[in-house]
Amino acid sequence: MTHEERRVRRENICKDLLAGMQPAAVAKKYGIGNSHVYRLALSCGVSSPRIAHICSLRALKLLLDGQSQASVANTLQVSRQRINQVATRTRKAGFILPGDATPGEAVS
């Protein structure tokens, strides 16, 4: 891909994001990773909290469905650290994730 083709692709990605297309859909459409879409979103003025919130909600759903943190990270193409942050905030909010030890249960 030439420099000019990359520039045009970046512009098209920004147009899609500004039009309200979901970051994951944009990533799939252009065959790039979510993290690349997030960086481009920041450069073209799409608010990062909106993007982070969407990712957090998707991660939370997958975690509550019983997927491991590593599996969720691979599925969403984000770092395991990011998924751990979501899981930690979920626990602090009082939720119990599948696989968590319940109070009084021995952890081995």
Secondary structure, DSSP 8 states (H G I E B T S, - for coil): --HHHHHHHHHHHHHHHHTT--HHHHHHHHT--HHHHHHHHHHTT--HHHHHHHHHHHHHHHHHTT--HHHHHHHHT--HHHHHHHHHHHHHTT---TT---TT----
